[in-house]
């Protein structure tokens, strides 16, 4: 098995023609990667047609909203992706922690819909996926399979979600509304850390040629769409923040690794701003930090392995965060007692409090990574740490109730709020953190061997090629190549209609 998702030539002409036919029948055209990175490039006629489209509907035109530049209503477009700067009153650090808001994406109100598009679009335009006969299978620990089901449906094909049974109730509720058949939701044992169980189920499904596995952990379209689209969006936000304070430096970018798609944006920022890349994981499953394993509740960041698309040799820090911290801060940010404490005792501005519903569990994890990294790197008021809120609290309403019942019997009080803030925000320290040198990067890289070569059958030489930055630099031409293919595909769809 060679590395998946790197093709730029036509693989199956017959499948390609059937895909063109399906898109013609349903009136679907695709945006290019360049248009998603810079929505100003989207044709005015397309933008105008979006005015009447519900951002939560399975309308193919919503493909042109799969970018970071949507407004709060997700109907209009903004010049700069929406973000919030977290003040010292909330974070306890002098560095500016800038959080770009992912709940502005259409259909799933989370940025994983972008990853799903980045994986499926190249398959379609190279004839590797036939929407008339094949099912797109989306292995995930949460939002990616929702994004995959949404992208599949609006691209005229059938999507299958494979995810652990222990994920939040809200994720399953959403899937039940969007799948074609209830059997297209496949629950695997466990929770976040049970990625191998997902892979085992996908191996079983793959025995049927009608199933095409779009594995976010190994599809390089996931890395590249975030490198280009998310990387540019974050840079635009930083430039906007710096407009009023020219002396600011983009010191660090933090991202829980999960599938290692989002962290690809760090490569983009590092090339242009010498930004340090901070990879995060759950302390309860310290795979990168200590070769460890375990269970946790930071939903959306599957563990116990190193994703194939993680550019480990370019990562600067590994930071671990406890799921007890993210659980309790989720409650703090989503209860009356918590918000009152932040407003009256910490004097957090109302504009910041208003954006806290945009922070889901993994979003809170990313913020804690930023706090811990800022302390370790001794960053000051002229330094910016940028990160993303991958999804909002709407996906975790049931989790808030469960956590309160488990850890705050009776109710979450003002005292609970003060204790939570002191322990988990102000108390976030530089423990469970590792700055990576060559030897530590090699150790983490080598952990991937057991998943990808021994279990998944990736060619050893192809696996090893990823050690060199030359390999990753060589990938940068692919989005432009895919854009040419998307343009040609769209032209064939229009010509035939």
PyMOL commands that set and color helices and strands:
alter all, ss='L'
color gray80, all
select helices_A, chain A and resi 13-26+33-37+39-41+44-52+60-65+88-91+102-104+112-125+143-154+169-178+182-184+195-205+220-243+264-273+283-285+287-290+312-314+323-333+336-344+350-353+356-358+361-376+393-407+414-426+438-455+460-465+469-475+478-496
alter helices_A, ss='H'
color red, helices_A
select strands_A, chain A and resi 83-86+96-101+135-139+158-164+185-188+211-213+249-256+276-282+317-321+383-389+433-435
alter strands_A, ss='S'
color yellow, strands_A
deselect
rebuild
show_as cartoon
